[in-house]
Amino acid sequence: MNDDNPTVPKHVGIIMDGNRRWAVARGLQPWRGHGEGQETLHRTVRYMFQHGVKYLTVYAFSTENWKRSEEEVGYLMRHVSLAVKKYIDEFEKEGIRAVFLGARDNVPKSVLKAIDEAETRTAHNTRATLGICLNYGGQLELANATCRMMQSGVAPELVTPELLAQYLYAPELPPIDLVIRTGGEERLSNFMLWRAAYAELYFTDVFWPDFDDAAAQAALDEYAHRQRRFGS
């Protein structure tokens, strides 16, 4: 919840689904939709931050996505690297911090170099934070957090939810208030399982490349009308 305005989510998570179906419907190779989706992400980042959202975390590449064809995976990785390089100057100028969440295993060195540079150059930005889940899985995040906590020597009797949260990827990111999933599917697909525990869920049939400002506003409007009880 946004302390400044409780009708605006402080942290929005987006499962960007429908790129491939969007491309196939237009007679294109399935992975061509990812390029169009990149432009949608850029537009959505600007819109969300202009409308009071402080944190936006998106599902860019899951641990399961490695099962896709080598050609598609290569295309996706190249687009991640190109997008980071394309927008880093803008993020730095506009005070947007970039944070990457996920395992570094198997990620190409060129991509790791690009994301490390992005995190370093934007580390002191405070206007808003963009979280990018890359080679990410919610279950793996929890397993890795548990492993790091055990390696640090924490006694079992001292383990609490609050303590475990300190070992997550980018532990400074707050809980998610609103999860948006495009493309017509209605599931979390291993996205931010810990932080989405009490999130409001919003599903739309709109494919991600077609998710425009009006679609973003519709999600924010729906959130504004929800009554959040947090189990009470």
Phi and psi in degrees as a GROMACS rama.xvg file:
@    title "Ramachandran Plot"
@    xaxis  label "Phi"
@    yaxis  label "Psi"
@TYPE xy
-83.1775  117.644  ASN-2
-62.6946  -31.8194  ASP-3
-73.0051  -36.1145  ASP-4
-150.677  101.583  ASN-5
-64.1421  -13.1839  PRO-6
-85.6178  -5.11926  THR-7
-113.039  126.603  VAL-8
-66.4206  134.951  PRO-9
-71.8941  -39.7925  LYS-10
-128.527  119.833  HIS-11
-111.2  134.998  VAL-12
-113.701  139.368  GLY-13
-127.717  126.397  ILE-14
-95.5344  105.524  ILE-15
-85.9572  86.8174  MET-16
-109.942  148.149  ASP-17
110.827  2.11247  GLY-18
-58.8424  -46.8571  ASN-19
-69.3971  -41.4103  ARG-20
-66.2174  -34.5746  ARG-21
-61.0539  -44.1522  TRP-22
-68.2569  -44.8148  ALA-23
-60.5631  -38.9391  VAL-24
-62.7226  -19.0421  ALA-25
-106.693  11.7193  ARG-26
74.1251  21.4989  GLY-27
-102.41  163.941  LEU-28
-60.2209  139.737  GLN-29
-49.9868  -41.1681  PRO-30
-76.9136  -7.42327  TRP-31
-65.7841  -20.4695  ARG-32
-66.8728  -20.6019  GLY-33
-66.9327  -34.9124  HIS-34
-64.0194  -43.127  GLY-35
-66.4535  -36.428  GLU-36
-63.583  -30.3955  GLY-37
-62.0902  -42.5377  GLN-38
-66.1695  -36.5608  GLU-39
-63.1628  -41.1577  THR-40
-61.7885  -45.5651  LEU-41
-57.777  -45.4208  HIS-42
-65.4573  -40.3826  ARG-43
-69.8468  -37.669  THR-44
-57.1711  -48.6668  VAL-45
-62.2939  -44.5807  ARG-46
-64.6032  -47.264  TYR-47
-62.1519  -44.6244  MET-48
-70.4104  -31.7071  PHE-49
-69.2371  -21.1978  GLN-50
-107.986  25.6994  HIS-51
98.5279  -7.75235  GLY-52
-70.5761  135.394  VAL-53
-99.1686  -29.5344  LYS-54
-131.631  133.968  TYR-55
-132.26  121.465  LEU-56
-119.9  128.883  THR-57
-121.255  149.771  VAL-58
-91.7578  97.5517  TYR-59
-89.7719  -39.892  ALA-60
-158.147  120.397  PHE-61
-92.4697  166.269  SER-62
-63.7848  -24.7845  THR-63
-80.5741  -18.5931  GLU-64
-67.7006  -14.802  ASN-65
-63.8178  -17.2867  TRP-66
-74.9748  -12.2617  LYS-67
-72.4928  171.386  ARG-68
-60.0641  151.892  SER-69
-59.0746  -36.2646  GLU-70
-65.5235  -42.6025  GLU-71
-70.1809  -42.3172  GLU-72
-60.7925  -42.7523  VAL-73
-62.6112  -40.0067  GLY-74
-62.5118  -44.6361  TYR-75
-63.3064  -44.5155  LEU-76
-64.6559  -40.2489  MET-77
-63.1749  -39.1451  ARG-78
-68.7453  -34.7914  HIS-79
-61.2275  -49.2899  VAL-80
-62.6661  -44.4988  SER-81
-65.4854  -40.6255  LEU-82
-65.1183  -41.9405  ALA-83
-60.2102  -46.6185  VAL-84
-66.7853  -34.0465  LYS-85
-69.3092  -38.5551  LYS-86
-106.138  -3.7051  TYR-87
-61.5624  -39.6667  ILE-88
-62.7425  -40.8259  ASP-89
-64.6658  -45.3306  GLU-90
-61.8816  -42.1095  PHE-91
-62.4926  -42.4604  GLU-92
-68.4409  -38.1545  LYS-93
-94.0628  7.13377  GLU-94
77.12  25.8594  GLY-95
-98.4404  125.451  ILE-96
-89.6522  136.57  ARG-97
-106.002  129.587  ALA-98
-131.619  133.272  VAL-99
-108.309  135.672  PHE-100
-119.828  127.81  LEU-101
146.924  175.518  GLY-102
-84.6854  146.671  ALA-103
-88.7692  -10.3702  ARG-104
-58.7704  135.48  ASP-105
74.0033  -11.2424  ASN-106
-72.6961  129.885  VAL-107
-55.1356  145.793  PRO-108
-59.5362  -34.4814  LYS-109
-64.7175  -36.0056  SER-110
-71.8831  -43.1612  VAL-111
-59.8961  -40.0844  LEU-112
-63.3799  -42.7815  LYS-113
-65.1726  -43.2574  ALA-114
-73.0092  -34.0199  ILE-115
-63.1697  -40.8681  ASP-116
-64.9724  -41.8161  GLU-117
-62.6418  -43.5326  ALA-118
-65.393  -40.024  GLU-119
-66.9047  -46.1261  THR-120
-70.0914  -24.5208  ARG-121
-108.613  6.62932  THR-122
-57.2136  -30.5629  ALA-123
-98.0089  5.23106  HIS-124
-74.4273  141.383  ASN-125
-128.038  -4.58805  THR-126
-66.2952  -44.4647  ARG-127
-161.306  164.452  ALA-128
-129.022  129.168  THR-129
-106.012  116.588  LEU-130
-97.3478  132.41  GLY-131
-121.399  113.992  ILE-132
-84.0634  110.591  CYS-133
-127.54  125.911  LEU-134
52.9677  50.3911  ASN-135
-115.126  142.19  TYR-136
-146.468  133.39  GLY-137
-62.0683  -39.3882  GLY-138
-68.1175  -40.1611  GLN-139
-64.3208  -38.2855  LEU-140
-58.8271  -43.6936  GLU-141
-69.0433  -38.0676  LEU-142
-64.6349  -44.0658  ALA-143
-65.7988  -38.0568  ASN-144
-63.3918  -42.4393  ALA-145
-63.4813  -41.9187  THR-146
-61.853  -45.9793  CYS-147
-64.7234  -36.3223  ARG-148
-66.3346  -41.1504  MET-149
-65.8444  -40.2668  MET-150
-64.7588  -27.0721  GLN-151
-80.7834  -4.20334  SER-152
86.68  20.8288  GLY-153
-69.2615  129.768  VAL-154
-72.0652  142.46  ALA-155
-52.9148  -38.534  PRO-156
-70.4361  -11.2515  GLU-157
-96.4879  -4.93981  LEU-158
-72.5805  126.046  VAL-159
-134.941  162.535  THR-160
-56.4748  -38.844  PRO-161
-64.2807  -39.1117  GLU-162
-69.9672  -44.997  LEU-163
-58.7245  -37.8712  LEU-164
-59.7295  -25.9465  ALA-165
-71.7922  -12.3028  GLN-166
-106.75  5.7718  TYR-167
-71.4552  166.92  LEU-168
-59.6961  137.704  TYR-169
43.0157  64.2295  ALA-170
-61.1864  -15.5107  PRO-171
-74.4466  -14.2678  GLU-172
-71.9171  133.52  LEU-173
-78.682  172.515  PRO-174
-57.0227  152.325  PRO-175
-83.3672  134.688  ILE-176
-91.1992  -36.3141  ASP-177
-139.098  124.387  LEU-178
-105.19  124.783  VAL-179
-108.43  129.855  ILE-180
-124.065  125.189  ARG-181
-93.6231  172.794  THR-182
88.476  1.10707  GLY-183
90.9249  -11.9224  GLY-184
-82.9623  151.458  GLU-185
-127.553  72.5545  GLU-186
-157.166  163.735  ARG-187
-86.2778  -23.439  LEU-188
50.8832  44.0931  SER-189
70.2927  26.076  ASN-190
-97.0614  118.446  PHE-191
47.2607  51.7186  MET-192
-59.5923  -38.7249  LEU-193
-72.266  -51.2299  TRP-194
-74.1114  -18.9504  ARG-195
-93.0041  12.9573  ALA-196
-55.6002  -37.0647  ALA-197
-120.368  20.2897  TYR-198
-72.1738  148.366  ALA-199
-76.4026  139.36  GLU-200
-108.279  133.415  LEU-201
-132.042  118.879  TYR-202
-114.32  138.937  PHE-203
-135.541  147.915  THR-204
-77.1106  -11.7444  ASP-205
-63.4292  128.64  VAL-206
-68.3393  148.199  PHE-207
-53.2274  -44.4396  TRP-208
-60.6489  -21.6331  PRO-209
-96.6374  5.0794  ASP-210
-77.7156  95.535  PHE-211
-98.6029  -171.916  ASP-212
-60.3383  -37.7059  ASP-213
-64.5484  -39.3074  ALA-214
-67.5845  -39.1272  ALA-215
-63.334  -42.8845  ALA-216
-66.4359  -35.1136  GLN-217
-61.9775  -39.2791  ALA-218
-66.472  -43.0659  ALA-219
-66.2506  -37.4425  LEU-220
-64.3327  -40.9916  ASP-221
-63.2865  -42.1902  GLU-222
-60.6575  -41.2343  TYR-223
-60.9664  -23.6072  ALA-224
-97.3057  -3.34574  HIS-225
-78.9544  148.729  ARG-226
-108.278  111.04  GLN-227
-91.7547  126.005  ARG-228
-114.31  -17.2454  ARG-229
52.2359  39.2154  PHE-230
86.2932  -3.15052  GLY-231
